[in-house]
Amino acid sequence: MLINAAANKAFARFGDMTYRPLSPLDARTRERWRGTAFGRIQSGPYAGRIISIVEFSETGCRLRDHDMACEAGDVFHMTLEDIGPMVADVRWKNGAFIGISFRQKLTETVLRHLRELMDEPLQIRLARMMSR
């Protein structure tokens, strides 16, 4: 019971997905949102692939994909939930995680829309992404 209570307390604390530094060495200047979002690759060898986005900000996102072979400097088009397509530059890759920067910043209106989408159940958002 204590484990479940602790997990619920931790989830409630991070339920807003607002970025919190993981360590004193984390020097990010932009707010990031953690949670699970979905996207789709729109160009290149992985066109059509649905991707899992584990954090995003106005300037980029962090993807998790175990099979995507890419490296810093690669470029592709992608959607983030129902936003896009947008041009994405690969900045880094570390195991299954891929750091992406957007060529055009997301506006506050778009970020607000994405945060509202994150309140919807994962299954509904994934089904919507797969139907496109």
N, C-alpha and C positions, 0 to 999 in steps of 0.2 A: 504494500500500500504506500509506503513512504516513497518508493521509487516513482510510482505513478503520480503522486502528489508533487514531487520535485519536478518531474517532466512537465506536468501541466503548468506549474509556476513558471518554468523556463519558457514554455511556449507562449504563455500569456505575456511575458516580458518582451519577447521578440516578435509577437504577433503583428506588430505594425511594420515589420521588415525594415525599419530604419537602420542605416549602417552604424555600427559601433566598432571602433578600432579593436582589432584582435590582440594587439600588443603595443607597447610604447614606440616600437619601431615603425608602426603603420602610420605613414605620413600622407595619407590621401587627403586631398583638399576638397573633394566633391562628395556629397552625400550619395550613398549607394543603398539599394534595397535588396534584401536577401529574401529568397523564397523560390518557388519553382514557377518558371514561366516557360512557354513553349515558343519555338520559332521554326522557320523553314528556310533551308538554303534554296536560293532562287537561281543560282548560276554555277558554272564549273562542274567538276566531276561528281559533286555531291548534290546536284540540283534535285529538289523534291524531298530531300532528307529532312525529317523532323528532328529538331535538336532541343535539348534541355538547357535552359538558361537558369543559372543558380544565383546570379546577382546582376543588377543593371544600374546604370546611372545615366545622366544626360549625355555623357560622352562615349559610353561603351558598355560592354557586358562581359561576363565570364560564362562560357559554355562548358558543359560536361558531355563529352562524347568519347567513348573508348576506342572507336574504330576510325575516326576521321584523321587522315594523314595530312597534316598541313604544317607550315612553319612560318615564322615571322616574315612578313613581307607579302604573304599571299593575300589576295583580294577576292571577295565574292559579294554577291547581293543576298540579303536575307530579310525575313520579316520577323518581328517581335510581337507575338500574339497577333493582333489585327493591324499592326502598324508596319508600314513599309510598302514596297521594298526599299531598302537602304543599302548604301555601299558600306561594306565592313572590311577593315584592314586587320589582319592577324598581327598582333603585337608580340605574343609569346605563347608557348605551349609547354605545359608541365604535366606529363602523364596524360590523364584523361581531361585535364582542364586546359581551356584555350582562352586567352585574353584577346578581346576584340575592341577596336575603337571605331566609332561611327564617323564618317566624313562630315556629317552635318549633325550638330547637337540636337537632341530632342527638346522640344519646347516644354514649358511648364504645363501647358494644357495637355500635351501628349503624356507627360509623366503622371499627371493626375489621373488621366484615363487608364493608364497601365496599373496604377495602384488600385483603382476601383475594380479592374478586372481580376486582380489577385484575390479579391474577396470571394469570387465565384469558385465552386468546387473544381478541383483538378480534372476530374473525369469529364465535366462539361466543356472545359476549355480545350482539353486534348481532342475530344470528339469534334469540336468546331474546327480545330486546326486540321484534323485528318479529312474533314469533308470538303476542304477548299482545294 
